[in-house]
Amino acid sequence: MPVAGLLVIDSVTVLTSLSPAIAIRGELTVGNPSQLVLRGSRQTICCDIVVTGSRWSATVPLLNSVWGGPLLPPRSGRYVVIASDATGAPLAIEVDAELPAPQLIEGATRVFFDDLEDGLDVRFAAPLSDRERGPLQQAALEADYRSARLDPINAVFFESFYGQNASCNPRAIDRELARLRPDITRYWSVADASVEVPPGAVALIDGSADWWRIRGSARLLVVNDWLRNRFRKRPFQTVLQTWHGTMLKKLALSRLRLGLRPALATLRERARWDILLAQNPYSTNVFRSAYAFLGPVWQEGYPRDDVLLTGDARAVRRRLGIADEVTVLLYAPTWRDDRPDHVDHLDVSRFAQSLGDGYVTLIRGHSRTLLPGENLRAKNVLDVTGYPDISELFLVADALITDYSSVMFDFTVTGKPLFFFTPDIVHYREKLRGFYFDLSAVAPGPLVSSPDELVALVRDRDAVRARYDDKYRAWQRRFNPRDDGGAAERVVRRLLEEQVIG
């Protein structure tokens, strides 16, 4: 699209008041500016342009609500500054100003500016102080953490997907702990201040001095992925590893062509865990072999699936802005080891176009694609990769489309139709990851390799569900035997009864 004019920027100021913002001003030249946008890979921040005589100004708020949540700072990353006129036509941007030095907005974000040949970039990062930011500072903090004699505190340190969000089994356990024992402090490890933590919990920025201190003194750590080499467990600490899904694809020591170094790293990580949480007996057997784990495994069902039986689907629809009469399809593929930044193997834009109006397709990338990926924008498509908790998306979905992701084991708690889009199944099974069992023999829904066939099946999903009823029920008996809405309560009560915390 040709540009509709030129916007000259001659002043950029960072406002650090109670409502932090970036004030951008300039000279009015050619065009009729209307809106300024900071567009990142997973978030867009908008503000209106105000014209006064021959001048224009825009104040970009740095606290925004995403998905109807609380006001939070922007997600870390690079944002391109884009201007447009009242018709939406883009304006060229010319920077004729001395840009501010990198600036810390305490508790919110750290802001950087770049004057590019064709405009302006803004970059946000976690709000670490000068004593916390950088490899030398982190090395010093880690050395202190390892050598310090820290006293235990009756608190829980939660982390989900390396702090990229506050979700999954840890979030469900947090929710139940807050109900049963509101006196126990709940800390959440977060990558930056944009991560929404549960009500009443305390956010800890990964790498901050407080993060290191609490990580070394909390009696209980609840995590759903690796702790990595930065962790040194104290004798008074217990690590509950909830993991993040029942597994079809091979993991850890079971993976194809596993080298010596990854194998040793797997064994070191396993040694940090005291208790493993399993969704079902099948998962217990896999954990025993894949991680050579000999400690206790609690088969209590998955806490993250409680909401599928107790949650409010209408409230989530409102948060997403989806009308009641629209059919919701959730497309949630796993990531590919050889294509970690690629999410849309289906071509969701074309898929949604083939379905037509009356449907909306939610696309949800794997947690490992959150940082490298970019939101998809298309008609009747809503990219929810950055949505805080996928369990809520299961609530609103009328059907799930996946491939080899563990979401297949959670979604069947709902009893709703399930489709598998697997055009690369041979490559994935035989060369990339390998499977623990033959999916095609027991799948609770059809395996499809053609998008057109998938469209036809989705339109006739009630008939598909009836056709797969026996396999669906057998799947539930095998993989969802304790997903009854009470898993989180069982886990928390067990932690309290065994005096792991309390």
N, C-alpha and C positions, 0 to 999 in steps of 0.2 A: 504494500500500500504506500503511495507517495506521501511525503510529509506535507502537512498543511500550514507550516510556518516554522518560526524559530523562537525558542525560549532562551534568553540569556540569563545565566545565574551570576550575580555579582556579590552575593552574601550568603554564607552558610554559618549557622550558629547552633550549638547544642544547648538546649535548655534543660537544666537539672533541677527543676522545681519539684513539687509534689506530683505533678503530671509531666514527666520528662518528654521532650519532643525535640525534633530538629526543625529549626526555622530556616526556610530557604526563600530568598527574595531575589528580585532581578528587575531588569528593564523590559518594558513592554515593547516588542518590535513587531514582526510580522505574525499575524495569526490572532486567534481569540482563545487563549488558554482557559481551560475549565477544570481539569483534574490532574493531580500529580500522584504517581504510584511508585512504591518501592516493591519490586517484584523479585521474590526469592524462589528457590526451587520448590518449596513446600508451603510458602506463605506469601500473601500479598497485602500490603498496607496502603490504604487509599486516603486521600484528603483532597478537599476542594481548593482551587486557586482563587484568591481574592484579588481583583483588579481595582486599583485606585489611581485614577489619572493615567500617568505614563509608567506606573509601577505595578508590580504584581508580587504576591507573597503566598506562601503555603506553609502550614505548620503540620508536620508529620508526627502524629502521636506515637510514642514508643511503648505505650501500654494499650493492648488491644485484646478484645475477646475473640477467641477462635472456637467455632462450633458451639457458640452460646455459653462458653465457660467464663471463668473470671478474667479480669484484666491482667494480662501478663506481658512481659517484654517479648520482643521478636525472637524466633528461633535463630540460633547461630548460623552464620553463613553469609554469602555474598548476595546483595540485592542491587538490581539495576534500577536507576531512576528513570521513569518514563512519564512523559507529559502528553496530554491530548486536549483537543478542543471539545466543544459541546457536542459535536457529532461523533466523537470517539476517534477522529482522525489523529494520528500521531504528530507531535511537534519535534523538530530537531532541537537538541540541547547543546548549548555552548557555555562552558564554564569560564567566567572571567572574574575569578575570586581566589583569594588565598584561603585554602581549606583549613579547617581546624586540625590541630594535632590530635592523635588518638586520645580518646577521653574515656575515663571510667565513670559510669553512673552506678554508684555503689548499690549493691543488691539487685541491680537490674541487668545491665549489659555493659560491654566495652565497645565503643564505636570507632571505626576507622573510615577514612574517606580516600577515594582515588579519583583523580582527574584524568579521565580517559580521552582519547582522541575524538570520540563521538559522544561524550556525555559524562555522567557522574555515576560512580558506584559507591555504595555504602556497605560496609561489612560489620557484622555484629559477632561478638564472641562472649564467652562466659565471663561474668564479672569478678574475675580473680584480681586481687590486689597486686601491686608491684612486687610484694614479698612472696607471692604465691605463683605468679605467672612466669613460665619459662622453664627450660630443662634444668638449669642450675638450682633454681628455687625449689622445684619439685624434688630434686635429688636431696636437697637439704631437709625438706619436710619429711621425705621418706626415711632418711637416716634417723631423724629424731623419733619418728613413729616406731621404727624397729628397735631402737635402743631404750625408749622410755619405759618406765615401770608405771603403767597406767592402772588405776583402780577400777574395778568393775562398776558399771552403772546398770540399774534395772531398766533397760531400754532395749528397743529393737531397731536394728539397722536394716532397712529394706532396699533392694535394688532390683530393677527389672530391665532386661535388655541393655545392660551397661549404662543405665541412667537416661536412655533416650525417651522413655516415658515411665509412668507409674501405673502399671497395668498387670494383667495376667494373674497367676496364683498369688504372688505377693500382695497385690492390691486387695484381693478378696480376703486374705488372712488379716490384712490391716483393718479392713472394715469390721470383721468379727471381733478382733482384739479391742478395737475402740468401743464396741458394744459391751463386751464382757468385762474388760478391765480398762476403763478410760483413764485410770491413774498412771498407766505405763506410757512413757514417752515413746513416740513413734517417729523415727527419722527416715528420710528418703534420700538416697543418693541420686542426684540429677545432673545431667550433662551441662545444663545451663538453667537460668531462671525462667525459661519459657515453659518448662515442664510443670503441668498441673499436678500437685500432690493432693492426696485425700484430705478432707476437712479435719483440722486439728493436728495434722502431721507437720513436722518441721523439715523443710528442704535444706539439703546440704549440697553445695556445688562441688562436683567431683574435682578433687585436687586442692580444695581450700584447707586452711589449717584446721577448721572445725571438722571437716570431712575426715581428715586423717585421725584426729583425736577420737571422734565418736566411733569410727570404724575399729579402733583398737581398744575401746572400753565398753561398748555395748555387749551385754551378756548373750544376746541372740542376734544372729544375722540370718535374714530370709532372702534368698536370691533365686533367680530362675535361669542363670547362665554362669559361666566361669567367673571366678573371683580374680584370676590372673596372678602374676608373680608379685604384684604389689602387696598382696595380703600376707600377713604373718599372724597366725592364730595364737591367742593367749590361752593359758590353761583353763580359764573360767569361761571361755566363749564356746558357743554351740552354733554350728552352721547347718541350717535347714535348706537343703537344695530341693526346690520344688520342681525344677526343670520346666519346660514350656511346651510339652505336648507328647502324646503317645506317638510312637515312631513307626512309619512304614519304611522310610529310607534309612540305610545303615549309618551309624554314627560311631565316633570315637574309635576304639580298637577294632571294630567290625568293618571299618571303611575299606574300600577297595584300594589296593596298592599303598597302604599306609607306611610311611617311612619311619625310621628309628626315632628321629627327633620329635615328630608329632606324637608317637607312642609314649615316649618318656614324659612329654608335657601333659598328656592325658592322665598318666599315673600320678604325676605330681599334683595335678588339680584334684583328682579323686581323693587324695589323701587329706585335702582340706575340708571335706564334707563329713558331717557326723550323722545326719539323717537324710534319706532320700524320700521324696514323696512320689508315689506312683498312682496313676489313674486306674490301673487294673492289674491283675496277675500277669498278663502278657508283658506289660511294661517292666514289671519287677524282674522277670527273667531276662529281658533285654539289658536292663541296667546291670544286672549281675555279670553278664558276659561282656558287654560293650565297655564298661568301666572297671571291670574286675572288682566291683564294690562288694565288700563283705559285711558292711555295717547294717543297721536296721533300715528297712524299707517300709514305709507306712502306706498301706493300700486303703486310702480313705476316700477315693474319688478325687476329682479336681475341683478345688475351691472356686476357680474362675468360671466354672460352669453352673454354679448355684444360681446366678442371675438369670440363666436361661429358663428357670422354672419360677423365679420370684420377681423378675424385673418388669418394668413398665415400658412396653414396646411403643406405646403412643408418645410417651415423653421423649424417647429417643428419635422418633420420626419428627417431632416438632423441632428438636435440636438440629436435625439435619435439614429441615425445611422441606420434607416430603409429604405430599398430600395423602390422606387416608386411602383414596381410591386407586392409587398408583401401585403397580406390582413391583416389588423390590427384588433385584437379583444381586447377590454378592459374589464378585469374582475375586478369589483370594488364592493366587498361585504361590508356590514356594519360590525360593531364589535358585539360581543356577550357579554352581561353582565356577563355571567357565564364562558366565555372563552376569556378574554380580550386580550390575547397574541396570539390568533390563527387567522390566516387570510385565509388560503387556504382550504376552505370547499369543493372545487370542485376537488382537486388534479390536479392542473393545469399542472404539469409535464406529467401526463398520458393523460390528455385532449389534450395537444399540440402534444404529440406523436401520438394520434389517428387521429388528423387532418393532420399530415404530413407536408412536406415542402410546401412553398407558403403561410404559415400563421405564424404570430408571435402573441403571447398572452402577453399583458401587464397586470401584476397583480398589483393592487393598493389597499393597505390596508387602512383602516379608519385611521384618524389622531390619534385616541387613541391607535393604534397598532404601531405607528412609533417608540416609545421608547422600548417597550418590545419585539417587533418582530425582525425577522432577514430576510435578503434578500433571496429569493428563487433563486437557480441557476439550470437551466435546459435548454435543447436544445429547441430553438424556443420560449423561455420564457424570458421576460425582466421584472424584478421587478422594478416598478416605484413608490413604496410607498414613497420614498424620493424625488421624482421629485417636484420642487417648486410649481407648480400650476396645479391642475387636469383639469381645463378648457382647457388648451392646449392639454391635452390627448384626450378630447372629439373631438377636431378638427381632429386628425389623425386617430381616431378609425373608422373603417368601420361598426362596430356594438358594442353594449354594452351588457355585461352579468353582472347582479347584482342580489340582492335578495330583501332586504328591505331598501336599502340605498336611501337617498334623491337624489342621482345622477340620479335616474329615472326621476325626474322632470326637471332637467337641460338638459339632453341629448336629450329629445324630441324636443328641440329647433332646433336641427340639421336635424330632419326628417329621421334619419337613424335607422335601425332595432334595436330592443331591446329585450333581452331574460332575463327571470327570472329563476335562478336556486334556487329552494326553497324546498329541501328535508325535511327541519325541520320546515315547515311553521306552522304546528299545535302547536308544542312546543313553537315556538317563539310568535305566536299570542295569545295563551291561557294561557301560563305560564310565559313567559319571559318579554315581553313588551306590547303586545296588539296593535291593529290597530285602526285607526280612521274610516276606511272604508274597504269594502270587495275588496281586490286587484284583486282577480280572476274574479270578475264581470266586471271590467273596465280596466284591464291591457292592454296597447298598444302593447303587445307581449305575447308569450306563457309562462306559468308557467311550469317548467320542474323539475322533481325529479331524472331523470336518466342521467348520463354523456353521455352514448351512444346516447340517444335520443337528447341530446343537440348538439352533434357533427353532427348528421344528419340534424337538423334544421339549424344550422349555415351554413352548406354547401348549403342549399337551402333558404338562407336568403331573397332573392328577393321575392320568393313566400310567405314566412312568412309575409313580410312587406305588400304585396298586400292583404293577407288574413285578416290582422288586420287594414286595412286602415281606416275603419269607426271609430273604437275605438281609433286609433291613433289621428285622427282629433278631436274627442270629447275630448280627453285628453288634447290636445294643447289648445283648446278653454277654458277649465276649469283651467288649471294650467300655461299656457304660454301666457296669453292675452296681456302682455306688454313687453314680451321679444323680442324686435324688434331691438336691437343693440344700443339703445339710453338711457338705464336705468341710467347709471352712470352720463351722462350729466344732466338728469332731477334731480337726487338727488343732485348733486353739485350745480346746479343753484338754487335749492330750498333752500339749506343751505345758499347760498349767499344772496338771495332775502329776506329771513327771518332773516338775520344778525346774524345767529348762528356763523358764522366765516366771516372774511373779514375786 
